[in-house]
Amino acid sequence: MAELPVVSAKDTIRVFQRLGFELDRIRGSHHILKKPGHRYVLSVPVHASEQLKPGTLRQLIRAAGISVDEFRKLLQE
């Protein structure tokens, strides 16, 4: 299994938007992303300039239906 990158919530949201997810709403400090026809809704916690915790990032990547390697590629584009 590939190692998770250390990323901010803003960078994570940008990657998911490249995959077709759209910002549906913001509730408190969480940005809710949806993709038409996709089974899961992604809730990304956005807290100032903090990095996402590894477990949270891994769960979001799984819910998006991609691998860590695919996430890393999209992050560098």
Contacts in CASP RR format, 6 or more apart in sequence:
PFRMAT RR
TARGET T0000
AUTHOR 0000-0000-0000
METHOD contacts of the structure
MODEL  1
MAELPVVSAKDTIRVFQRLGFELDRIRGSHHILKKPGHRYVLSVPVHASE
QLKPGTLRQLIRAAGISVDEFRKLLQE
1 68 0 8 1.000
2 67 0 8 1.000
2 68 0 8 1.000
2 69 0 8 1.000
2 72 0 8 1.000
3 68 0 8 1.000
4 54 0 8 1.000
4 55 0 8 1.000
4 57 0 8 1.000
4 58 0 8 1.000
4 68 0 8 1.000
5 71 0 8 1.000
5 72 0 8 1.000
5 75 0 8 1.000
6 51 0 8 1.000
7 51 0 8 1.000
7 52 0 8 1.000
7 57 0 8 1.000
7 75 0 8 1.000
8 49 0 8 1.000
8 50 0 8 1.000
8 51 0 8 1.000
8 52 0 8 1.000
9 31 0 8 1.000
9 44 0 8 1.000
9 45 0 8 1.000
9 46 0 8 1.000
9 47 0 8 1.000
9 50 0 8 1.000
9 52 0 8 1.000
10 46 0 8 1.000
11 75 0 8 1.000
12 44 0 8 1.000
12 52 0 8 1.000
12 57 0 8 1.000
12 60 0 8 1.000
13 23 0 8 1.000
13 31 0 8 1.000
13 33 0 8 1.000
13 44 0 8 1.000
13 46 0 8 1.000
15 71 0 8 1.000
15 74 0 8 1.000
15 75 0 8 1.000
16 33 0 8 1.000
16 42 0 8 1.000
16 44 0 8 1.000
16 60 0 8 1.000
16 64 0 8 1.000
17 23 0 8 1.000
17 33 0 8 1.000
18 74 0 8 1.000
18 77 0 8 1.000
19 35 0 8 1.000
19 64 0 8 1.000
19 66 0 8 1.000
19 74 0 8 1.000
20 35 0 8 1.000
21 33 0 8 1.000
21 34 0 8 1.000
21 35 0 8 1.000
21 38 0 8 1.000
21 42 0 8 1.000
21 64 0 8 1.000
22 33 0 8 1.000
22 34 0 8 1.000
22 35 0 8 1.000
23 31 0 8 1.000
23 32 0 8 1.000
23 33 0 8 1.000
24 32 0 8 1.000
24 33 0 8 1.000
24 34 0 8 1.000
24 41 0 8 1.000
25 32 0 8 1.000
26 32 0 8 1.000
29 45 0 8 1.000
29 46 0 8 1.000
29 47 0 8 1.000
30 43 0 8 1.000
30 44 0 8 1.000
30 45 0 8 1.000
30 46 0 8 1.000
31 43 0 8 1.000
31 44 0 8 1.000
31 46 0 8 1.000
32 41 0 8 1.000
32 42 0 8 1.000
32 43 0 8 1.000
33 41 0 8 1.000
33 42 0 8 1.000
33 43 0 8 1.000
33 44 0 8 1.000
34 41 0 8 1.000
34 42 0 8 1.000
40 63 0 8 1.000
40 64 0 8 1.000
42 60 0 8 1.000
42 63 0 8 1.000
42 64 0 8 1.000
44 52 0 8 1.000
44 60 0 8 1.000
45 52 0 8 1.000
45 56 0 8 1.000
52 60 0 8 1.000
58 68 0 8 1.000
61 67 0 8 1.000
61 68 0 8 1.000
61 71 0 8 1.000
64 71 0 8 1.000
66 74 0 8 1.000
END
